[in-house]
Amino acid sequence: MVTKEQRRRQLAREKFERQQQRRTVEQSKARRRNSVIAAVVAVVVAAGATAYATGGLDGKDKPKTDAAASPSATTPAKAPDPCAKPGAGTPGKQQWKTEPAMSVDKSAKYTFTLQTTCGDIAMALDAAKAPATVNSFKFLADKGFFDHSKCHRLTAEGIYVLQCGDPTGTGQGGPGYTIPDENLTALGKAGADGTVTYPAGTIAMANTGQPHTGGSQFFLVYKDSPLAPSYTPFGTIGADGMKVLQKIAAAGAAAPDAQQNTAPNATVVIDKAVVKQS
């Protein structure tokens, strides 16, 4: 017999999947429209968005949605913004056609620190189990790809994550390339409802819902969340970082925008992202 909680989670996932399908359709229409415009005016239209949503990114010259799995949530009452003003600077627009060459030491330890307007969030990365992901994040951080970008999505019902990593702030941006899924069995076998628990403190890749479509968007789990085991978990957030994340979550989320993103009420901007070998 299906319990009320299982039914609620099922409805949340189905709602998320419908949102993903709508995004894919809209992005496909936009790509066709841009191609027509490009032909008419004989210029190259820079369709720079490799799309994410809350699951990943597919960036081999195909804009897709990178989604870190989350239904649109009932919006909590808006709390005061607990964050400071962002530092001077604007997000970068650089793109790459191919995944960077492997340069990380799979046996070494790496830390990923987000210096945000709300406080520093430090994470330990698992290069042994997710080498391609860690390698990509080090490459992007070294290039300043994440700097001055907003964390564009906070979910507060059914799934509890903060999503970041898109310099466009729309949920449709990425680095132009994709990386393979990794470490998908780390959280155990999916239950009857098709999910595993992504524990609070997990950092995982967003994607389009299709295999191997991760790019630059990622999500930070601030409360245990049931998700399909298809989002690469590649690190854990430290205790101090969790305090910052909980502060952001406590401020709640805004109503869905045109892209169905529920932006955090807190002004979460990554002033600087750094990946270091520790």
C-alpha positions as CSV (number, residue, x, y, z in Angstrom):
1,M,0.0,0.0,0.0
2,V,1.4,3.4,-1.0
3,T,1.7,5.8,2.0
4,K,0.8,9.4,1.9
5,E,4.5,10.4,2.1
6,Q,5.4,8.1,-0.9
7,R,2.5,9.5,-2.9
8,R,3.7,13.1,-2.1
9,R,7.2,12.3,-3.2
10,Q,5.9,10.6,-6.4
11,L,3.8,13.7,-7.2
12,A,6.8,16.0,-6.6
13,R,9.0,14.0,-8.9
14,E,6.3,13.9,-11.6
15,K,5.9,17.6,-11.4
16,F,9.6,18.0,-11.7
17,E,9.7,15.8,-14.8
18,R,6.9,17.8,-16.4
19,Q,8.9,21.0,-15.8
20,Q,11.9,19.4,-17.3
21,Q,10.0,18.4,-20.4
22,R,8.6,21.9,-20.8
23,R,12.1,23.4,-20.5
24,T,13.4,21.0,-23.2
25,V,10.6,21.9,-25.6
26,E,11.1,25.6,-25.1
27,Q,14.9,25.3,-25.5
28,S,14.4,23.3,-28.7
29,K,12.1,26.1,-30.1
30,A,14.6,28.7,-29.1
31,R,17.4,26.9,-30.9
32,R,15.3,26.6,-34.1
33,R,14.3,30.2,-33.9
34,N,18.0,31.3,-33.4
35,S,19.1,29.2,-36.4
36,V,16.5,31.0,-38.6
37,I,17.6,34.4,-37.4
38,A,21.3,33.5,-38.0
39,A,20.5,32.4,-41.6
40,V,18.6,35.6,-42.4
41,V,21.1,38.1,-41.0
42,A,24.1,36.0,-42.0
43,V,25.7,36.3,-38.6
44,V,26.5,33.7,-36.0
45,V,24.0,33.9,-33.2
46,A,25.8,32.9,-30.0
47,A,23.5,30.5,-28.4
48,G,25.7,30.3,-25.3
49,A,23.5,28.4,-23.0
50,T,24.3,24.8,-22.4
51,A,21.2,24.0,-20.4
52,Y,20.8,22.8,-16.9
53,A,17.9,22.6,-14.6
54,T,18.5,20.6,-11.5
55,G,20.2,17.6,-12.9
56,G,23.1,18.3,-15.3
57,L,24.4,19.8,-18.5
58,D,24.8,18.6,-22.0
59,G,27.2,20.9,-23.6
60,K,28.6,19.5,-26.9
61,D,27.3,22.3,-29.0
62,K,23.7,21.4,-27.8
63,P,22.0,23.7,-25.3
64,K,20.2,21.5,-22.8
65,T,18.7,21.9,-19.4
66,D,20.9,21.2,-16.4
67,A,18.7,20.4,-13.5
68,A,19.5,19.5,-10.0
69,A,16.2,17.7,-9.4
70,S,13.7,19.7,-7.6
71,P,10.0,20.3,-7.8
72,S,8.8,23.9,-7.5
73,A,8.1,24.3,-3.9
74,T,5.5,26.1,-1.9
75,T,7.3,29.4,-1.0
76,P,8.0,30.0,2.6
77,A,7.4,33.4,4.1
78,K,10.1,35.8,3.0
79,A,12.8,36.5,5.6
80,P,15.3,39.3,5.7
81,D,18.2,38.9,3.3
82,P,21.0,37.5,5.5
83,C,23.8,38.1,3.0
84,A,26.2,40.9,2.1
85,K,26.5,42.8,-1.2
86,P,28.6,41.0,-3.8
87,G,32.0,42.1,-4.7
88,A,32.7,44.0,-7.9
89,G,32.8,42.0,-11.0
90,T,30.6,40.2,-13.5
91,P,30.2,36.5,-14.4
92,G,32.4,35.3,-17.2
93,K,31.2,34.0,-20.6
94,Q,34.0,31.8,-21.7
95,Q,33.1,28.4,-23.2
96,W,35.0,25.3,-24.1
97,K,34.0,22.6,-26.7
98,T,35.7,19.7,-25.0
99,E,36.2,18.4,-21.4
100,P,39.6,19.4,-20.0
101,A,42.4,16.9,-20.0
102,M,42.8,15.0,-16.7
103,S,45.2,16.9,-14.4
104,V,44.1,16.0,-10.9
105,D,45.8,13.3,-8.8
106,K,43.1,10.7,-8.1
107,S,44.9,9.7,-4.9
108,A,45.1,13.2,-3.5
109,K,42.6,15.2,-1.4
110,Y,41.0,18.4,-2.8
111,T,38.9,21.1,-1.3
112,F,36.3,23.2,-3.1
113,T,35.6,26.5,-1.4
114,L,32.8,28.9,-2.4
115,Q,33.5,32.4,-1.0
116,T,30.0,33.7,-1.1
117,T,28.2,36.8,0.0
118,C,26.6,34.7,2.7
119,G,29.8,33.2,4.0
120,D,32.3,30.6,3.0
121,I,31.2,27.1,2.1
122,A,34.1,24.6,2.1
123,M,33.7,21.1,0.7
124,A,35.9,18.0,0.6
125,L,36.0,16.5,-2.9
126,D,36.3,12.8,-3.8
127,A,38.8,12.6,-6.6
128,A,39.1,8.9,-6.2
129,K,35.5,8.1,-7.0
130,A,34.6,11.1,-9.2
131,P,37.9,12.1,-10.9
132,A,36.3,13.6,-14.1
133,T,34.0,15.8,-12.0
134,V,36.7,17.0,-9.6
135,N,39.0,17.6,-12.6
136,S,36.4,19.7,-14.3
137,F,35.6,21.7,-11.2
138,K,39.3,22.5,-10.7
139,F,39.7,23.5,-14.3
140,L,36.6,25.8,-14.1
141,A,37.5,27.3,-10.7
142,D,41.1,28.0,-11.9
143,K,39.6,29.8,-14.9
144,G,37.3,31.9,-12.7
145,F,34.2,30.4,-14.3
146,F,32.1,30.5,-11.1
147,D,33.2,33.9,-9.9
148,H,30.5,36.5,-9.5
149,S,27.7,34.0,-10.4
150,K,24.5,33.7,-8.5
151,C,23.1,30.5,-7.0
152,H,19.9,30.6,-8.9
153,R,17.6,28.0,-7.3
154,L,16.5,26.9,-3.8
155,T,14.0,24.2,-3.3
156,A,12.1,23.9,-0.1
157,E,9.6,21.1,-0.5
158,G,10.2,17.4,-1.1
159,I,13.8,18.0,-2.2
160,Y,16.0,20.4,-0.3
161,V,18.9,21.8,-2.4
162,L,20.6,25.0,-3.3
163,Q,21.7,25.0,-7.0
164,C,24.6,27.0,-8.3
165,G,27.2,26.9,-11.1
166,D,25.4,28.8,-13.9
167,P,27.0,32.2,-14.8
168,T,23.9,33.2,-16.6
169,G,21.8,32.8,-13.5
170,T,18.9,31.2,-15.5
171,G,19.5,27.5,-15.0
172,Q,20.4,27.2,-18.7
173,G,24.1,28.0,-18.7
174,G,27.2,25.8,-18.6
175,P,30.8,25.6,-19.8
176,G,30.1,24.2,-23.3
177,Y,31.1,20.6,-22.6
178,T,29.7,17.7,-20.7
179,I,31.3,15.2,-18.3
180,P,30.4,11.6,-17.6
181,D,28.3,10.5,-14.6
182,E,30.3,9.0,-11.8
183,N,29.9,7.4,-8.4
184,L,26.2,6.8,-8.8
185,T,26.1,3.7,-6.6
186,A,27.7,5.5,-3.6
187,L,24.4,6.2,-1.9
188,G,23.0,2.7,-2.3
189,K,20.4,0.9,-4.3
190,A,17.2,2.7,-5.2
191,G,14.1,1.7,-3.3
192,A,10.6,0.8,-4.6
193,D,10.0,4.5,-5.4
194,G,13.1,4.7,-7.5
195,T,15.0,7.0,-5.2
196,V,17.9,7.0,-2.8
197,T,18.6,9.5,0.0
198,Y,21.1,12.2,-0.8
199,P,22.1,13.1,2.7
200,A,22.4,16.7,4.0
201,G,25.9,17.9,3.3
202,T,26.2,16.3,-0.1
203,I,27.4,18.2,-3.2
204,A,26.2,16.6,-6.4
205,M,26.0,17.4,-10.1
206,A,22.9,18.7,-11.8
207,N,22.0,17.3,-15.2
208,T,19.3,17.2,-17.9
209,G,17.8,13.9,-16.6
210,Q,19.8,12.1,-19.4
211,P,23.0,10.2,-18.8
212,H,26.3,12.0,-18.9
213,T,24.9,15.5,-19.3
214,G,26.6,17.2,-16.3
215,G,28.4,20.4,-17.0
216,S,29.1,23.1,-14.4
217,Q,25.8,23.3,-12.4
218,F,25.8,21.6,-9.0
219,F,23.6,21.4,-6.0
220,L,24.2,21.5,-2.2
221,V,21.9,19.4,-0.1
222,Y,20.8,21.1,3.1
223,K,18.4,18.5,4.2
224,D,18.1,14.8,3.4
225,S,16.5,14.6,-0.1
226,P,15.0,11.6,-2.0
227,L,16.3,11.6,-5.6
228,A,16.8,9.1,-8.4
229,P,20.5,7.9,-8.2
230,S,21.4,9.7,-11.3
231,Y,23.2,12.8,-10.0
232,T,26.9,12.4,-9.4
233,P,27.8,12.9,-5.7
234,F,31.3,14.2,-5.6
235,G,31.9,15.7,-2.2
236,T,30.7,16.7,1.3
237,I,30.2,20.1,2.9
238,G,32.0,20.9,6.1
239,A,30.3,21.9,9.4
240,D,30.8,25.6,9.0
241,G,29.6,25.5,5.4
242,M,26.5,23.7,6.5
243,K,25.7,26.6,8.9
244,V,26.0,29.0,5.9
245,L,23.8,26.8,3.8
246,Q,21.2,26.5,6.5
247,K,21.2,30.3,6.9
248,I,20.5,30.6,3.2
249,A,17.7,28.0,3.3
250,A,16.1,29.7,6.3
251,A,15.5,32.8,4.2
252,G,13.2,30.8,1.9
253,A,12.7,31.0,-1.8
254,A,10.9,33.2,-4.3
255,A,8.0,32.2,-6.5
256,P,8.9,30.4,-9.7
257,D,10.2,32.6,-12.5
258,A,9.8,32.1,-16.3
259,Q,12.3,29.2,-16.2
260,Q,10.5,27.7,-13.2
261,N,13.5,28.5,-11.0
262,T,12.7,29.3,-7.4
263,A,15.5,31.7,-6.5
264,P,16.7,32.0,-2.9
265,N,15.5,35.0,-1.1
266,A,19.1,35.4,0.2
267,T,21.4,37.1,-2.3
268,V,23.8,34.2,-2.8
269,V,26.6,35.2,-5.1
270,I,29.9,33.3,-5.4
271,D,32.5,36.0,-5.2
272,K,35.3,33.5,-5.7
273,A,35.5,29.7,-6.1
274,V,38.7,27.9,-5.4
275,V,39.7,24.2,-5.7
276,K,42.9,23.3,-3.9
277,Q,44.9,20.1,-3.3
278,S,45.0,19.7,0.4
